[in-house]
Amino acid sequence: MPEASADDAAWEPVLAELAERREEFHAQSYVPPDFVERFKELGLFRASTPAMFGGAPMPPPEFLRRIEQISAVDGSTGWVAGFGSAGTYLAGLPLETQAKLYADGPDVVYGGAMFPVNPVTPTEDGYRITGRWRFASGCMAADILSVGIPGDAEGDNRPRAAMLRPEQVEIVQEWDVSGMRASGSFDVVVDDVEVPREWTFIRGGSPYVDEPLNRYPTIGYQAQVHSAVGMGVARAALEHASRAGSRTGVTGAPPLADRAYYRTGYAQAVAALRSARAFYFEVAEDVWNTVASGGEATDEQNALIRLSATNMASTAAQVVHDVCGFSGTSTIDNSHPLQRMRQDSQVPTLHAFLMPSMYDAAGAVLLGRPPTVPGFR
C-alpha cells in the first residue's frame, strides 16, 4: 500500500531486525538505545532538525509513510520512531539554545512528558523543578527530555516544556499496559533541578526557525504522526487477514477465503482503510505544498489535518477490530498476532490529539466558528 521510496533498500535489514526483536522489546517494555541508534543511522532523527543546524528536514508525507512502514512491523517501535518529528517542537527554543542542543550533531532523540503539569518555583534565571510526569515515550533512548510546567501570558498560558538532560531525570519503569507495551512510556521524576528559561519552550508556540517544515502546523503534525502508527498496525492486520484466507478452522469448514462473510468483511476493511488513507495523505500533501512554496497553512487546512488524523486513528482501530471479528475465536488467544494489533490500534484513538472531541473542533472551524478545544492550532 505505501509508495516505495529510493532508500527503502536501506530500511529492509532494519525492519527485518525489528521483526526478529519485537518480542524482546515487548518483554522489556521499551525499544532499546541500540535499536534507536539504527534509526539514527538512517537519518530518521534528523528528519525534523532544522537545516540551519545540519538537519535533513523531511516532508511530512514522506516521514508519515516511514512511520506507517515501521508500525506495520511493530506499533510500539513506530510510536518511538515517530519522535523523529519532534524537532518541530524544539524549534520553539531560542536559536542560541538550539545551537547548543545540536552542537554534537543533528541526530537528537527527544522524549517528552507533558502531564501532569507540575508547579515550579521561579528563579532569577528560570525555574526550579520538582515532580513526577507520566507517559515519557521513548525515554530510555532519549538524548534530551522535557517535562510540562505551567504556562504564562507570553504563550497564552499554554504549558511550557522544560528541557533536561537524561542524567537530571530518574526514569521509573512502571508501564503495565496492554497496548503499545514496548513504547517505554515510563514515568520520569525530577528532584529540585533549575532549568534556565531559555531551555524552555511553549508547546505548539511560534518557532524561531523559518524553514518550510516549521510552517507546517506543529500540533497537527504530531497528531498525524500518532495516527500513522494506527494506520501501519491496521495495514499489518489486513496483510495477516490476506495470508489467513487459505486457512481452515478446527471444524473442517472451507478455507476462510471461501466463506462469504470473510470475503465481505475483508473487502469492507480494505475499502475503509484505503479511503481514510487517501484523505489523510491528500491533506498532508496539500498543506506541505502550501508551506514548501512559502505560504502559511490556513485555519481550514489545519482543521483538515486534525480531522484526517482523527479519522485515520478511528478507522484504523475499527479495521483491526473488524478483522479480529471475522477471523474467529482464535484471535482471543494472547499469543495470536491480531491480539497485539488490536491492543496497539486502540492507543492512538485515546491520545488527546485524536479523541472524538477533535471532530467537533474541526467541524466548528470548517463552519467558520472558533475551535471548541484548546490548543487546536
C-alpha atoms as a printed R data frame, in Angstrom:
    type eleno elety resid chain resno       x       y      z
1   ATOM     1    CA   MET     A     1   0.000   0.000  0.000
2   ATOM     2    CA   PRO     A     2   2.690   2.647  0.883
3   ATOM     3    CA   GLU     A     3   4.610   4.099 -2.035
4   ATOM     4    CA   ALA     A     4   8.202   2.905 -2.312
5   ATOM     5    CA   SER     A     5  10.977   5.444 -1.805
6   ATOM     6    CA   ALA     A     6  14.525   5.494 -3.080
7   ATOM     7    CA   ASP     A     7  16.060   4.485  0.248
8   ATOM     8    CA   ASP     A     8  13.689   1.595  1.010
9   ATOM     9    CA   ALA     A     9  16.512  -0.866  0.394
10  ATOM    10    CA   ALA     A    10  18.492   0.635  3.288
11  ATOM    11    CA   TRP     A    11  15.497   0.112  5.562
12  ATOM    12    CA   GLU     A    12  14.903  -3.540  4.702
13  ATOM    13    CA   PRO     A    13  17.530  -5.024  7.085
14  ATOM    14    CA   VAL     A    14  16.396  -2.727  9.918
15  ATOM    15    CA   LEU     A    15  12.770  -3.769  9.510
16  ATOM    16    CA   ALA     A    16  13.848  -7.418  9.309
17  ATOM    17    CA   GLU     A    17  15.775  -6.982 12.563
18  ATOM    18    CA   LEU     A    18  12.714  -5.373 14.128
19  ATOM    19    CA   ALA     A    19  10.586  -8.371 13.163
20  ATOM    20    CA   GLU     A    20  13.118 -10.622 14.888
21  ATOM    21    CA   ARG     A    21  13.485  -8.492 18.037
22  ATOM    22    CA   ARG     A    22   9.998  -7.116 18.695
23  ATOM    23    CA   GLU     A    23   9.223  -9.821 21.258
24  ATOM    24    CA   GLU     A    24  12.383  -8.803 23.117
25  ATOM    25    CA   PHE     A    25  11.224  -5.185 23.109
26  ATOM    26    CA   HIS     A    26   7.768  -6.079 24.415
27  ATOM    27    CA   ALA     A    27   9.194  -8.305 27.139
28  ATOM    28    CA   GLN     A    28  11.302  -5.436 28.498
29  ATOM    29    CA   SER     A    29   8.649  -2.767 27.747
30  ATOM    30    CA   TYR     A    30  10.903  -0.463 25.736
31  ATOM    31    CA   VAL     A    31  12.801  -0.096 22.485
32  ATOM    32    CA   PRO     A    32  16.479  -0.160 23.496
33  ATOM    33    CA   PRO     A    33  19.055   2.507 22.619
34  ATOM    34    CA   ASP     A    34  20.976   0.218 20.279
35  ATOM    35    CA   PHE     A    35  17.943  -0.181 18.027
36  ATOM    36    CA   VAL     A    36  17.073   3.512 18.164
37  ATOM    37    CA   GLU     A    37  20.655   4.043 17.015
38  ATOM    38    CA   ARG     A    38  19.751   2.137 13.856
39  ATOM    39    CA   PHE     A    39  17.099   4.756 13.150
40  ATOM    40    CA   LYS     A    40  19.651   7.483 13.775
41  ATOM    41    CA   GLU     A    41  21.990   5.934 11.216
42  ATOM    42    CA   LEU     A    42  19.219   6.077  8.628
43  ATOM    43    CA   GLY     A    43  18.565   9.756  9.324
44  ATOM    44    CA   LEU     A    44  15.168   9.410 10.976
45  ATOM    45    CA   PHE     A    45  16.143  11.591 13.936
46  ATOM    46    CA   ARG     A    46  17.454  14.424 11.796
47  ATOM    47    CA   ALA     A    47  14.230  14.498  9.791
48  ATOM    48    CA   SER     A    48  12.928  17.466 11.783
49  ATOM    49    CA   THR     A    49  16.221  19.081 12.777
50  ATOM    50    CA   PRO     A    50  16.459  22.467 11.051
51  ATOM    51    CA   ALA     A    51  18.738  22.564  8.025
52  ATOM    52    CA   MET     A    52  20.485  25.536  9.606
53  ATOM    53    CA   PHE     A    53  21.731  23.150 12.330
54  ATOM    54    CA   GLY     A    54  22.769  20.351  9.970
55  ATOM    55    CA   GLY     A    55  19.452  18.552  9.783
56  ATOM    56    CA   ALA     A    56  17.794  16.987  6.758
57  ATOM    57    CA   PRO     A    57  14.153  18.068  7.141
58  ATOM    58    CA   MET     A    58  11.825  15.504  5.607
59  ATOM    59    CA   PRO     A    59   8.500  16.446  4.020
60  ATOM    60    CA   PRO     A    60   5.728  15.286  6.386
61  ATOM    61    CA   PRO     A    61   4.080  12.952  3.836
62  ATOM    62    CA   GLU     A    62   7.385  11.128  3.404
63  ATOM    63    CA   PHE     A    63   8.012  10.899  7.150
64  ATOM    64    CA   LEU     A    64   4.463   9.677  7.808
65  ATOM    65    CA   ARG     A    65   4.835   6.891  5.256
66  ATOM    66    CA   ARG     A    66   8.007   5.790  7.007
67  ATOM    67    CA   ILE     A    67   6.254   5.649 10.390
68  ATOM    68    CA   GLU     A    68   3.443   3.663  8.782
69  ATOM    69    CA   GLN     A    69   6.007   1.209  7.417
70  ATOM    70    CA   ILE     A    70   7.735   0.744 10.778
71  ATOM    71    CA   SER     A    71   4.410   0.411 12.611
72  ATOM    72    CA   ALA     A    72   3.278  -2.323 10.244
73  ATOM    73    CA   VAL     A    73   6.085  -4.399 11.772
74  ATOM    74    CA   ASP     A    74   5.594  -3.200 15.358
75  ATOM    75    CA   GLY     A    75   3.309  -0.445 16.578
76  ATOM    76    CA   SER     A    76   5.317   0.363 19.707
77  ATOM    77    CA   THR     A    77   8.507   0.856 17.742
78  ATOM    78    CA   GLY     A    78   6.623   3.034 15.265
79  ATOM    79    CA   TRP     A    79   5.424   5.148 18.193
80  ATOM    80    CA   VAL     A    80   9.013   5.672 19.378
81  ATOM    81    CA   ALA     A    81  10.264   6.326 15.849
82  ATOM    82    CA   GLY     A    82   7.585   8.975 15.468
83  ATOM    83    CA   PHE     A    83   9.511  11.203 17.837
84  ATOM    84    CA   GLY     A    84  11.863  11.789 14.939
85  ATOM    85    CA   SER     A    85   9.355  14.512 14.051
86  ATOM    86    CA   ALA     A    86   9.569  16.221 17.431
87  ATOM    87    CA   GLY     A    87  12.259  18.661 16.359
88  ATOM    88    CA   THR     A    88   9.361  20.788 15.137
89  ATOM    89    CA   TYR     A    89   8.527  21.304 18.820
90  ATOM    90    CA   LEU     A    90  12.137  22.149 19.629
91  ATOM    91    CA   ALA     A    91  12.155  24.918 17.033
92  ATOM    92    CA   GLY     A    92  10.306  26.883 19.710
93  ATOM    93    CA   LEU     A    93  13.572  27.165 21.659
94  ATOM    94    CA   PRO     A    94  15.700  30.308 21.152
95  ATOM    95    CA   LEU     A    95  18.191  29.918 18.323
96  ATOM    96    CA   GLU     A    96  21.141  30.149 20.705
97  ATOM    97    CA   THR     A    97  19.712  27.244 22.697
98  ATOM    98    CA   GLN     A    98  19.119  25.190 19.572
99  ATOM    99    CA   ALA     A    99  22.709  25.777 18.515
100 ATOM   100    CA   LYS     A   100  23.852  24.253 21.815
101 ATOM   101    CA   LEU     A   101  21.326  21.411 21.545
102 ATOM   102    CA   TYR     A   102  22.649  20.375 18.125
103 ATOM   103    CA   ALA     A   103  26.300  21.186 18.811
104 ATOM   104    CA   ASP     A   104  27.272  17.496 18.693
105 ATOM   105    CA   GLY     A   105  25.232  16.754 15.580
106 ATOM   106    CA   PRO     A   106  21.689  16.818 14.238
107 ATOM   107    CA   ASP     A   107  20.645  13.317 15.311
108 ATOM   108    CA   VAL     A   108  18.978  14.210 18.597
109 ATOM   109    CA   VAL     A   109  16.424  11.834 20.132
110 ATOM   110    CA   TYR     A   110  13.805  13.735 22.111
111 ATOM   111    CA   GLY     A   111  11.375  12.401 24.679
112 ATOM   112    CA   GLY     A   112   8.710  14.451 26.386
113 ATOM   113    CA   ALA     A   113   6.316  14.032 29.313
114 ATOM   114    CA   MET     A   114   3.927  16.977 29.477
115 ATOM   115    CA   PHE     A   115   1.409  15.875 32.076
116 ATOM   116    CA   PRO     A   116   0.523  16.396 34.771
117 ATOM   117    CA   VAL     A   117   1.750  19.991 34.520
118 ATOM   118    CA   ASN     A   118   3.583  20.374 37.834
119 ATOM   119    CA   PRO     A   119   4.082  23.687 39.647
120 ATOM   120    CA   VAL     A   120   7.545  25.249 39.659
121 ATOM   121    CA   THR     A   121   9.434  27.829 41.674
122 ATOM   122    CA   PRO     A   122  10.531  30.805 39.556
123 ATOM   123    CA   THR     A   123  14.177  31.815 39.929
124 ATOM   124    CA   GLU     A   124  16.186  34.734 38.633
125 ATOM   125    CA   ASP     A   125  17.264  32.726 35.557
126 ATOM   126    CA   GLY     A   126  14.416  30.279 35.066
127 ATOM   127    CA   TYR     A   127  12.548  27.663 37.057
128 ATOM   128    CA   ARG     A   128  13.327  25.242 39.868
129 ATOM   129    CA   ILE     A   129  11.539  21.995 39.095
130 ATOM   130    CA   THR     A   130  10.397  19.048 41.191
131 ATOM   131    CA   GLY     A   131   7.750  16.494 40.303
132 ATOM   132    CA   ARG     A   132   6.691  13.351 38.511
133 ATOM   133    CA   TRP     A   133   5.337  13.131 34.974
134 ATOM   134    CA   ARG     A   134   3.691  10.314 33.028
135 ATOM   135    CA   PHE     A   135   3.932   8.888 29.515
136 ATOM   136    CA   ALA     A   136   7.532   9.747 28.606
137 ATOM   137    CA   SER     A   137   7.505   7.575 25.478
138 ATOM   138    CA   GLY     A   138  10.934   6.510 24.262
139 ATOM   139    CA   CYS     A   139  12.682   7.980 27.291
140 ATOM   140    CA   MET     A   140  15.123   5.065 27.614
141 ATOM   141    CA   ALA     A   141  16.928   6.138 24.432
142 ATOM   142    CA   ALA     A   142  16.390   9.903 24.611
143 ATOM   143    CA   ASP     A   143  19.286  12.354 24.335
144 ATOM   144    CA   ILE     A   144  17.121  15.135 25.755
145 ATOM   145    CA   LEU     A   145  13.819  15.124 27.627
146 ATOM   146    CA   SER     A   146  11.244  17.688 28.616
147 ATOM   147    CA   VAL     A   147   8.595  17.928 31.312
148 ATOM   148    CA   GLY     A   148   5.480  20.069 31.428
149 ATOM   149    CA   ILE     A   149   5.397  23.191 33.570
150 ATOM   150    CA   PRO     A   150   2.801  25.979 33.837
151 ATOM   151    CA   GLY     A   151   2.474  28.465 31.017
152 ATOM   152    CA   ASP     A   152   2.330  32.219 31.210
153 ATOM   153    CA   ALA     A   153   0.939  35.225 29.381
154 ATOM   154    CA   GLU     A   154   3.710  35.044 26.770
155 ATOM   155    CA   GLY     A   155   2.237  31.802 25.455
156 ATOM   156    CA   ASP     A   156  -1.448  32.476 26.175
157 ATOM   157    CA   ASN     A   157  -0.985  30.289 29.257
158 ATOM   158    CA   ARG     A   158  -0.305  27.183 27.179
159 ATOM   159    CA   PRO     A   159   2.022  24.762 29.025
160 ATOM   160    CA   ARG     A   160   5.758  25.180 28.734
161 ATOM   161    CA   ALA     A   161   8.165  22.302 28.276
162 ATOM   162    CA   ALA     A   162  11.385  22.416 30.297
163 ATOM   163    CA   MET     A   163  14.392  20.666 28.780
164 ATOM   164    CA   LEU     A   164  16.533  18.287 30.820
165 ATOM   165    CA   ARG     A   165  19.477  16.011 30.198
166 ATOM   166    CA   PRO     A   166  18.944  12.293 30.956
167 ATOM   167    CA   GLU     A   167  21.239  12.487 33.991
168 ATOM   168    CA   GLN     A   168  18.904  15.075 35.545
169 ATOM   169    CA   VAL     A   169  15.932  12.719 35.365
170 ATOM   170    CA   GLU     A   170  15.016   9.499 37.153
171 ATOM   171    CA   ILE     A   171  13.112   7.035 34.959
172 ATOM   172    CA   VAL     A   172  10.589   4.925 36.862
173 ATOM   173    CA   GLN     A   173   9.956   1.777 34.851
174 ATOM   174    CA   GLU     A   174   6.302   1.296 35.714
175 ATOM   175    CA   TRP     A   175   4.448   0.564 32.489
176 ATOM   176    CA   ASP     A   176   1.974  -2.290 32.861
177 ATOM   177    CA   VAL     A   177  -0.265  -1.819 29.832
178 ATOM   178    CA   SER     A   178  -1.877  -3.876 27.099
179 ATOM   179    CA   GLY     A   179  -1.311  -1.526 24.127
180 ATOM   180    CA   MET     A   180   1.976  -0.061 22.876
181 ATOM   181    CA   ARG     A   181   3.745  -2.000 25.589
182 ATOM   182    CA   ALA     A   182   7.221  -1.589 24.101
183 ATOM   183    CA   SER     A   183   6.922   2.184 23.767
184 ATOM   184    CA   GLY     A   184   8.649   2.550 27.145
185 ATOM   185    CA   SER     A   185   6.278   5.347 28.165
186 ATOM   186    CA   PHE     A   186   7.607   5.331 31.699
187 ATOM   187    CA   ASP     A   187   7.203   7.955 34.406
188 ATOM   188    CA   VAL     A   188  10.005  10.463 34.918
189 ATOM   189    CA   VAL     A   189  10.916  12.136 38.209
190 ATOM   190    CA   VAL     A   190  12.824  15.391 38.633
191 ATOM   191    CA   ASP     A   191  14.149  16.405 42.039
192 ATOM   192    CA   ASP     A   192  14.972  20.089 42.536
193 ATOM   193    CA   VAL     A   193  16.626  20.913 39.211
194 ATOM   194    CA   GLU     A   194  16.943  24.501 37.955
195 ATOM   195    CA   VAL     A   195  16.222  24.951 34.252
196 ATOM   196    CA   PRO     A   196  17.137  28.278 32.608
197 ATOM   197    CA   ARG     A   197  14.225  29.979 30.888
198 ATOM   198    CA   GLU     A   198  15.989  29.786 27.531
199 ATOM   199    CA   TRP     A   199  15.833  25.992 27.823
200 ATOM   200    CA   THR     A   200  12.027  26.038 27.882
201 ATOM   201    CA   PHE     A   201   9.532  26.447 25.065
202 ATOM   202    CA   ILE     A   202   5.789  26.811 24.580
203 ATOM   203    CA   ARG     A   203   4.387  23.605 23.165
204 ATOM   204    CA   GLY     A   204   2.967  24.474 19.768
205 ATOM   205    CA   GLY     A   205   4.255  28.048 20.044
206 ATOM   206    CA   SER     A   206   5.766  30.087 17.240
207 ATOM   207    CA   PRO     A   207   9.096  28.667 16.015
208 ATOM   208    CA   TYR     A   208  12.302  30.658 15.887
209 ATOM   209    CA   VAL     A   209  13.298  28.787 12.729
210 ATOM   210    CA   ASP     A   210  11.967  29.990  9.387
211 ATOM   211    CA   GLU     A   211  12.077  26.858  7.254
212 ATOM   212    CA   PRO     A   212   9.208  25.152  5.401
213 ATOM   213    CA   LEU     A   213   8.800  22.315  7.911
214 ATOM   214    CA   ASN     A   214   8.398  24.851 10.707
215 ATOM   215    CA   ARG     A   215   5.496  26.470  8.887
216 ATOM   216    CA   TYR     A   216   3.644  23.147  8.887
217 ATOM   217    CA   PRO     A   217   1.170  23.121 11.852
218 ATOM   218    CA   THR     A   218   3.153  21.689 14.762
219 ATOM   219    CA   ILE     A   219   0.390  20.137 16.861
220 ATOM   220    CA   GLY     A   220  -1.397  18.880 13.764
221 ATOM   221    CA   TYR     A   221   1.787  17.199 12.593
222 ATOM   222    CA   GLN     A   222   2.126  15.342 15.869
223 ATOM   223    CA   ALA     A   223  -1.487  14.200 15.575
224 ATOM   224    CA   GLN     A   224  -0.701  12.863 12.107
225 ATOM   225    CA   VAL     A   225   2.401  11.061 13.381
226 ATOM   226    CA   HIS     A   226   0.460   9.290 16.137
227 ATOM   227    CA   SER     A   227  -2.309   8.268 13.747
228 ATOM   228    CA   ALA     A   228   0.274   6.949 11.260
229 ATOM   229    CA   VAL     A   229   1.085   4.309 13.868
230 ATOM   230    CA   GLY     A   230  -2.514   3.103 13.890
231 ATOM   231    CA   MET     A   231  -2.502   3.147 10.082
232 ATOM   232    CA   GLY     A   232   0.531   0.862  9.989
233 ATOM   233    CA   VAL     A   233  -0.958  -1.533 12.535
234 ATOM   234    CA   ALA     A   234  -4.198  -1.740 10.532
235 ATOM   235    CA   ARG     A   235  -2.229  -2.427  7.379
236 ATOM   236    CA   ALA     A   236  -0.496  -5.312  9.181
237 ATOM   237    CA   ALA     A   237  -3.870  -6.687 10.269
238 ATOM   238    CA   LEU     A   238  -5.127  -6.678  6.675
239 ATOM   239    CA   GLU     A   239  -1.954  -8.379  5.487
240 ATOM   240    CA   HIS     A   240  -2.477 -11.046  8.144
241 ATOM   241    CA   ALA     A   241  -6.100 -11.495  7.049
242 ATOM   242    CA   SER     A   242  -4.991 -11.869  3.433
243 ATOM   243    CA   ARG     A   243  -2.491 -14.600  4.308
244 ATOM   244    CA   ALA     A   244  -5.008 -16.339  6.580
245 ATOM   245    CA   GLY     A   245  -7.592 -16.619  3.817
246 ATOM   246    CA   SER     A   246  -6.346 -20.073  2.850
247 ATOM   247    CA   ARG     A   247  -6.539 -21.391  6.410
248 ATOM   248    CA   THR     A   248  -9.226 -23.842  7.503
249 ATOM   249    CA   GLY     A   249 -10.619 -23.915 11.035
250 ATOM   250    CA   VAL     A   250 -10.705 -26.741 13.562
251 ATOM   251    CA   THR     A   251 -14.195 -27.727 12.421
252 ATOM   252    CA   GLY     A   252 -13.082 -28.742  8.954
253 ATOM   253    CA   ALA     A   253 -15.129 -25.987  7.312
254 ATOM   254    CA   PRO     A   254 -13.998 -24.481  3.971
255 ATOM   255    CA   PRO     A   255 -10.982 -22.116  3.894
256 ATOM   256    CA   LEU     A   256 -11.738 -18.632  5.168
257 ATOM   257    CA   ALA     A   257 -11.450 -17.097  1.712
258 ATOM   258    CA   ASP     A   258 -14.247 -19.408  0.530
259 ATOM   259    CA   ARG     A   259 -16.671 -18.003  3.096
260 ATOM   260    CA   ALA     A   260 -18.840 -15.057  2.082
261 ATOM   261    CA   TYR     A   261 -18.665 -13.306  5.456
262 ATOM   262    CA   TYR     A   262 -14.859 -13.390  5.408
263 ATOM   263    CA   ARG     A   263 -14.592 -12.021  1.873
264 ATOM   264    CA   THR     A   264 -17.154  -9.329  2.588
265 ATOM   265    CA   GLY     A   265 -15.565  -8.255  5.863
266 ATOM   266    CA   TYR     A   266 -12.114  -8.186  4.331
267 ATOM   267    CA   ALA     A   267 -13.268  -6.097  1.360
268 ATOM   268    CA   GLN     A   268 -15.059  -3.612  3.611
269 ATOM   269    CA   ALA     A   269 -11.978  -3.261  5.823
270 ATOM   270    CA   VAL     A   270  -9.704  -2.686  2.806
271 ATOM   271    CA   ALA     A   271 -12.075  -0.035  1.455
272 ATOM   272    CA   ALA     A   272 -12.294   1.728  4.824
273 ATOM   273    CA   LEU     A   273  -8.529   1.891  5.390
274 ATOM   274    CA   ARG     A   274  -7.643   2.891  1.851
275 ATOM   275    CA   SER     A   275 -10.304   5.620  1.857
276 ATOM   276    CA   ALA     A   276  -9.107   7.062  5.174
277 ATOM   277    CA   ARG     A   277  -5.511   6.825  3.980
278 ATOM   278    CA   ALA     A   278  -6.260   8.661  0.745
279 ATOM   279    CA   PHE     A   279  -7.899  11.542  2.657
280 ATOM   280    CA   TYR     A   280  -5.051  11.596  5.165
281 ATOM   281    CA   PHE     A   281  -2.276  11.886  2.571
282 ATOM   282    CA   GLU     A   282  -4.269  14.201  0.318
283 ATOM   283    CA   VAL     A   283  -4.387  16.692  3.184
284 ATOM   284    CA   ALA     A   284  -0.734  16.183  4.141
285 ATOM   285    CA   GLU     A   285   0.427  16.736  0.553
286 ATOM   286    CA   ASP     A   286  -1.769  19.816  0.129
287 ATOM   287    CA   VAL     A   287  -0.547  21.510  3.298
288 ATOM   288    CA   TRP     A   288   3.077  20.621  2.583
289 ATOM   289    CA   ASN     A   289   2.823  22.078 -0.924
290 ATOM   290    CA   THR     A   290   1.467  25.281  0.604
291 ATOM   291    CA   VAL     A   291   4.223  25.772  3.162
292 ATOM   292    CA   ALA     A   292   7.022  24.487  0.901
293 ATOM   293    CA   SER     A   293   6.126  27.173 -1.636
294 ATOM   294    CA   GLY     A   294   6.425  29.880  1.011
295 ATOM   295    CA   GLY     A   295   2.814  30.105  2.156
296 ATOM   296    CA   GLU     A   296   1.208  29.696  5.554
297 ATOM   297    CA   ALA     A   297  -1.220  26.918  6.378
298 ATOM   298    CA   THR     A   298  -4.760  28.255  6.723
299 ATOM   299    CA   ASP     A   299  -7.109  27.551  9.600
300 ATOM   300    CA   GLU     A   300  -9.114  25.332  7.261
301 ATOM   301    CA   GLN     A   301  -6.025  23.351  6.288
302 ATOM   302    CA   ASN     A   302  -5.128  22.892  9.938
303 ATOM   303    CA   ALA     A   303  -8.665  21.691 10.666
304 ATOM   304    CA   LEU     A   304  -8.395  19.184  7.831
305 ATOM   305    CA   ILE     A   305  -5.090  17.922  9.231
306 ATOM   306    CA   ARG     A   306  -6.738  17.341 12.604
307 ATOM   307    CA   LEU     A   307  -9.843  15.813 11.027
308 ATOM   308    CA   SER     A   308  -7.966  13.448  8.711
309 ATOM   309    CA   ALA     A   309  -5.644  12.338 11.511
310 ATOM   310    CA   THR     A   310  -8.509  11.673 13.916
311 ATOM   311    CA   ASN     A   311 -10.440   9.865 11.199
312 ATOM   312    CA   MET     A   312  -7.390   7.753 10.416
313 ATOM   313    CA   ALA     A   313  -6.844   6.742 14.039
314 ATOM   314    CA   SER     A   314 -10.516   5.845 14.468
315 ATOM   315    CA   THR     A   315 -10.745   3.983 11.164
316 ATOM   316    CA   ALA     A   316  -7.543   2.037 11.782
317 ATOM   317    CA   ALA     A   317  -8.751   0.847 15.178
318 ATOM   318    CA   GLN     A   318 -12.115  -0.166 13.704
319 ATOM   319    CA   VAL     A   319 -10.426  -2.037 10.854
320 ATOM   320    CA   VAL     A   320  -8.333  -4.085 13.261
321 ATOM   321    CA   HIS     A   321 -11.399  -4.751 15.417
322 ATOM   322    CA   ASP     A   322 -13.348  -5.899 12.357
323 ATOM   323    CA   VAL     A   323 -10.526  -8.134 11.148
324 ATOM   324    CA   CYS     A   324 -10.487  -9.812 14.546
325 ATOM   325    CA   GLY     A   325 -14.253 -10.211 14.330
326 ATOM   326    CA   PHE     A   326 -14.354 -12.067 11.028
327 ATOM   327    CA   SER     A   327 -11.173 -14.034 11.824
328 ATOM   328    CA   GLY     A   328 -12.861 -16.092 14.512
329 ATOM   329    CA   THR     A   329 -12.412 -17.297 18.072
330 ATOM   330    CA   SER     A   330  -8.678 -17.941 17.811
331 ATOM   331    CA   THR     A   331  -7.978 -14.203 17.962
332 ATOM   332    CA   ILE     A   332  -8.796 -14.096 21.690
333 ATOM   333    CA   ASP     A   333  -5.609 -16.024 22.423
334 ATOM   334    CA   ASN     A   334  -2.980 -13.649 23.822
335 ATOM   335    CA   SER     A   335  -0.390 -15.246 21.540
336 ATOM   336    CA   HIS     A   336  -2.408 -14.572 18.395
337 ATOM   337    CA   PRO     A   337  -0.776 -11.903 16.177
338 ATOM   338    CA   LEU     A   338  -4.037  -9.984 15.842
339 ATOM   339    CA   GLN     A   339  -4.388  -9.658 19.608
340 ATOM   340    CA   ARG     A   340  -1.403  -7.314 19.915
341 ATOM   341    CA   MET     A   341  -2.526  -5.421 16.823
342 ATOM   342    CA   ARG     A   342  -5.948  -4.904 18.355
343 ATOM   343    CA   GLN     A   343  -4.463  -3.616 21.601
344 ATOM   344    CA   ASP     A   344  -1.948  -1.357 19.849
345 ATOM   345    CA   SER     A   345  -4.519   0.065 17.439
346 ATOM   346    CA   GLN     A   346  -6.631   1.407 20.299
347 ATOM   347    CA   VAL     A   347  -3.872   3.574 21.757
348 ATOM   348    CA   PRO     A   348  -3.753   6.363 19.129
349 ATOM   349    CA   THR     A   349  -7.527   6.872 19.454
350 ATOM   350    CA   LEU     A   350  -7.032   7.603 23.167
351 ATOM   351    CA   HIS     A   351  -4.387  10.274 22.665
352 ATOM   352    CA   ALA     A   352  -5.542  13.799 23.487
353 ATOM   353    CA   PHE     A   353  -4.743  14.918 19.924
354 ATOM   354    CA   LEU     A   354  -7.008  12.251 18.397
355 ATOM   355    CA   MET     A   355 -10.000  11.894 20.677
356 ATOM   356    CA   PRO     A   356 -13.590  12.276 19.356
357 ATOM   357    CA   SER     A   357 -13.663  15.910 20.508
358 ATOM   358    CA   MET     A   358 -11.420  16.688 17.526
359 ATOM   359    CA   TYR     A   359 -14.342  16.045 15.183
360 ATOM   360    CA   ASP     A   360 -16.322  18.775 16.928
361 ATOM   361    CA   ALA     A   361 -13.383  21.199 16.866
362 ATOM   362    CA   ALA     A   362 -12.638  20.533 13.191
363 ATOM   363    CA   GLY     A   363 -16.303  20.883 12.294
364 ATOM   364    CA   ALA     A   364 -16.503  24.200 14.089
365 ATOM   365    CA   VAL     A   365 -13.532  25.636 12.181
366 ATOM   366    CA   LEU     A   366 -14.732  24.301  8.835
367 ATOM   367    CA   LEU     A   367 -18.071  26.024  9.508
368 ATOM   368    CA   GLY     A   368 -16.398  29.328 10.304
369 ATOM   369    CA   ARG     A   369 -16.551  29.070 14.086
370 ATOM   370    CA   PRO     A   370 -13.737  29.095 16.688
371 ATOM   371    CA   PRO     A   371 -12.313  25.676 17.619
372 ATOM   372    CA   THR     A   372 -14.034  24.053 20.578
373 ATOM   373    CA   VAL     A   373 -10.900  22.626 22.220
374 ATOM   374    CA   PRO     A   374  -7.771  24.412 23.450
375 ATOM   375    CA   GLY     A   375  -4.505  24.052 21.556
376 ATOM   376    CA   PHE     A   376  -6.233  23.093 18.306
377 ATOM   377    CA   ARG     A   377  -3.764  25.158 16.261
